[in-house]
């Protein structure tokens, strides 16, 4: 397909709380990806950085920062910001440059040194900023959002706190097998239940932490990959970066307003469902062809929602899919084989890139004890603040 680009290399810096600058993590991930690809930094034609942010605002110019740290060599540079979707937006920008013929090889990098505790807004008054408003007017910190969403699933679909706990149990078991994960310890449902309540009904082990970490990819044209002797690389076939469509009639924090349904019928599908749908249409595949998925599990309840949004099951059937073991290792469609954010925590600019790293290793057969047998097609999915969709489909 003409829209495909090759993934020649993937690299990460382990997630944790290391107390150092984000540039160090990004450079380590970039060098690992370059080494994995067998590419010298001087041969990279462009670098795209996912911006490191604070309180919803770009704090550093990531692309040029990483280019300087690696050593000025004249490469094109771009920096992108889409909150948690920044990494996928960076992949999209890199792919566009390759397909436009502007560069044969593009390095994509994201890294963060996250603050302690949950994210909070930067100082100052910004009444026209929805991020500032949801913090200051509603008091809707991220854990508040997670808890409200969990309550909605319980009320609408009958999910239980035991279902949520089983998501953590599954992801922690996979994270224990991942050398890049911050938390590498299995947990039991009893341990989840015994952890402190943060935003009822969710407990501490139901929600992800904030973390330091970095991830990077080396992407190239298919022609360049063939010239390098890589006959069957992992290929990115689709990148979805869609926005919501009118009307949007269901309140969905951190969005704090809806469009009226009084005069216009609600849309046929939700915003998150449209993210995956656009990726499937571009790639020419459907959810039934997936080998695995990496989804944005900010909380255990949100992972269940992604099952439905990706079309892995019908509406309200996410918990049932989990209980059947379909999303566990050896199941029909393993989800978050990396361990997910449950095991990594949030390093905002890096996490969507890290998802593609996991797909790359799985599709190559290089995932070790986490390996999904005969993996051929994988999807990533997450959502950036206020309308940034994010999904990547990779194949081999």
N, C-alpha and C positions, 0 to 999 in steps of 0.2 A: 504494500500500500504506500502511496506517495507521501502520506502524512507521518510515516514512522521515522523515528530516530533511534539510534543504538545507545544502549547503556554500556559503556566500556569499563566503567569503574564505579565502585561504591565504597565509601569510607565513613567512619564515625569516630568521635571521641566519646568515651564512656560517659553516661549520665551520672550525676551525683550533686554534691555540694562541695566544690573544690576550692572555692575562695580565690579564684583567679579571674582574669579578664576574658571576655567572650572571644576576643581575637585569637587567643591561644588555643581555645577549643576548635574554632573554625579552621585555623591553619593546620592543626593536627588531623582533622577530618579530611581536609583538602589534600594533604600530602598522602594520606592513606588511600584516597580515591585515585589519585594520580598513579601511585605505585600499583594499585590493583589493575589500572588500565594499561600500565606500561607506557605511560605518556610523561614526557618532561613538561614542567611548567612553562618553559619557554616556547613550547609548541602549541599552547592553548591560545585560540584566537579571541576568546571572549570569556568574561567572568560575570556571573549574575549572583548578586548577594541578596539574601532575604534579610530585611532590616531587623536589627535588634530594637526592641521597643520598651518603653516604660509608660505604664498607665494609658495605653492606647495610642501613644505618639512615638514616631520614629526617633530614637535617641542617637543613632549613629548611622553614618553612610556606609552600609555594609560592603557593597561591591568594591569600592575603591580602597576601603580599609583592608580587606583581605588581599587585594592586588598589591598594595604597598608592603604588607607583611610577608608575602611570598616573594616579593622583589619586582620592582617595576620592569615590565618587559614590553609595554606598548599595547597590551590587549585592550579590546573594547571593554566597556564596563557598564553595568546597569545595576540599580538597586530597586527592590520592590517591597511594598508593604501591604499586607492584607490580613494583619493580625495572625490568627492561627492558620490561615490559608496561605501565608506568605511563601512557604516552601513550594507549594504547588504552582503559585503564580510565577515563581522564579523558574520552575521547570518549563512552564508555558512560554515564558520569555525566551529561554534558551532554545527551545524547540523551534520557535518562530524564526530566530536568527539563523539556525541551521537550515531550515527549509527555504528561507529567503536567499540562501547562499552567502550570507554575511560572514559566516565562520564555519569551518569544518569541525572544530572541537570547542565545546563550551564547558566550563567548570561552574557548577552550581553549589553554593555554600550557604549554610545557615548555622548560627550559633547564638547562645545566650548564657548570661550569668544572671539568673533570675533572683528577685528579691526574696527574702524570707517571708513565709506565710502566703496569703492569697494576694492576687494582684489588686491594686487600688489606683485611683486616678492621680494624675499629676496635679500639682498645685494650681491655684488660680480659679477664676470663675469663667465658665464657658457654657452658658445656657443654650447655645445652639449646637452643642456636642452631645449626641445621645449617650455616649459612654459616660460622660460627666453626669448627665441627668439620671441615668439608672443607678449610679452610685449615690449621688448626693440627694436626689429627690425621693427615689424609691428605697434607698438602702439596699439595693439588689447587688450585693457582692456575688462573685461566681458561685460560692456554696449555696447562696439563697436560690439562685437560678437552678442549680442541680436538684435541690430539695423540692422546689415547686414542680419541676418536671417529673420527678419520681412520684409525687403525690398525684399528678394528673394521670400517669400510667396506672397507678393503683386504682384510681376512681373509674377510669374509662375502660381499662382492659383487665383489671383484676390481678395485676402483678402483685407480688408479695415481697417483703423484705428478705425472705429466704431466697427468692429468685435473684434479687440483686446481689446477695452474698455469693451465690454460685458463680456469677460473672467474675468476681474478684478471685475466687478459688481457682477458676480455670486460668485466668491471666497470670496469677502469681506463679502457678506451676510452670507456665511457659517462660516467664521472666527468669525463673531460677535457672533456666538452661541457656540464657542469653548473656554473654560476657559484657555486653554494652549496657545492660539494664542497671538502674540504680538499686532496685530492690530485688535481691536474688534469693528469696526465701519463700517457700510454700506457706500458705496459710489455710486454716480450716474455716468452715462456716461459723463455728463457735467463736473463733478469734475475731471474725468480722463483727459478730453480734456483740462481743464484749468490748469492742473499741468505742471510744467516746462519741456521743451524738454531736454532729457538727451542724447539720441543717436537717431537721426531722423530715423524713424517716432515715436519712442517710447518715452513716457513721464515718468515722475517720478513714477506715479502710475501704469505704465505698467511693471515695473521691481521690483525684490525683493530686500530687504535690506539685510545687514549683521546683525546677531543677536547673542545673548547669549542664550543658552538653553541646555537641556539634555534629553535623552530618553534611556529607558532600557527595556529589555525583559528577562523573565525567560523561557527557553526552557527545555524540558525533553523528555525522551523516552516515547513511548506510554504505555509501561509496567509500568513505574513509575507513570504516570498519573492515570492509572487504579488502582494501589495500593493505591493511594491517594484518590480514590473515585471519580475521575473526569472521568465520563463515556464518555462524548461527548465534548472534548476540541476543541477549534480552533486548526487546524493543518496546519503546513507549508508543502505543498505538492511539491513545486518546488522552486529552487533558480537558477536563470540564471546569470552567470558571464562571458559571452562570450566576445571575442575580435573580431575586424573586420576581414573580409576575403579579400583576394586579388582577383581581383583588386578593389580598392576604388577610383573611378574616379570623384567624386563630391567633390569639395573643401568644407570643413565643419569645420570652426573655432570652437574650438581652434586648431584643426589639421591644419597645414599650408602647406601641400603638398599632392599631389594625386599620385596614380599609373597611368601609361600611359594606355590609351584605344586604342592606335594605333595598338597594336598587339594582345591584349586580350580584348574580349568583356566585357562590364561592368557586374557586378554581378546582379543576378535577383532581389535582394533586398538590402536595405540599412543596415548599421550597427545597427541603432536603431531598425529597424524592426526585425533584427535577434535576438535581446535581448528578445523580447516578444515571438518570435517563439520558441526559445529554452525552455522557461518556459512553454508554452502551450504543447509542445511535452512531456516534462518530467511529467507534471501534468495530461496529458490525458484529457485536456479540451480545448475548443476553445473560442474565444472572445464572441461568442453568448451566452455562459453560464455564463458570468460575471454578478455579481450584482452591482459592483462598481469598481472604479479604483482610485488610488492615483498616480499622475504623477508629474514630476519634472518641475514645472512652474517657471523657472528662469525669464522668461518673459511671457507676455500674448500670444505672437506669438508662443512660444515654446510649450505651452499647446496644441494649435491647432495641431501642428505637431505630438504630442504624440497620439492624437486621431487616426491619420492615421497609425502611427507606431504600435499601439496596435491592429490594425485591427477592430477598432470600426466603421470605415467607409472606403470608397475607397480613393485613392490618390487625393488630392485636395478638398476633401469634408469635411474637419474639420470645417470650418466656417459654412457650411450648417448644420452640426450636431448641432453646438452650437445654431444657429438661430432657429432650430426646438425645442429647449428645451430638447433634449435627454440627455444632460450631466448635467442638473440642477436637484435639488431635485425633486423627483417624475417622472423624465424622465426615458427613457429606460436604460441608463447606467450612473448614477451620477458619476461625476469626481471631485476629490478633495473635498470630503465632509468635510475634516478637515479645509478647507480654503486654503490649499496649501501654498507654499512659499510666495504667495501674502500676506497672513495673518501672516505667521510666520517669514519670512526672513530666511537667510542661517545661520545655525549652522552646519557646514559641516559634522563633524563625526556623528552627531545625526540625520540628516534629513531622511536617508533611514530607520533607526530604527523607527523614529517617524511615517513614513508611515505605517509600520507593526503594530505599536500600534493602529493607526486608523482602520486598517482592523480588528484587534482583537476586538476592542470595537463594531464595526459595526456588525461583525459576531456573537457576543454574544448578540446583542440587547441592548447594554449599552451606545449608543451614544447620548441619550437624544433627544434634538430638532433636531439634525442632522441625526437621525436614518433613514437608508434606510430599507424600509419594506421588510421582508422575505429575508434578505441578506444571501447568501450561499457561494458565491465564490468571492474573490477579488484579484486584482493584483496591485502591485506597480511597478513603472518604473522610473529609472533615469540613468544618464550617468556620470561617472567619467572622468577626463581628460585623453585624449590620449589612448582610447581603453579599459576602464573599463566599461563593461556592468553591468547592475543591474536591476533585476526584481525578485519579490517574489510573489508566488501564495499561498494564504491561503484559507482554506475551512472549512465548518462546516456542 
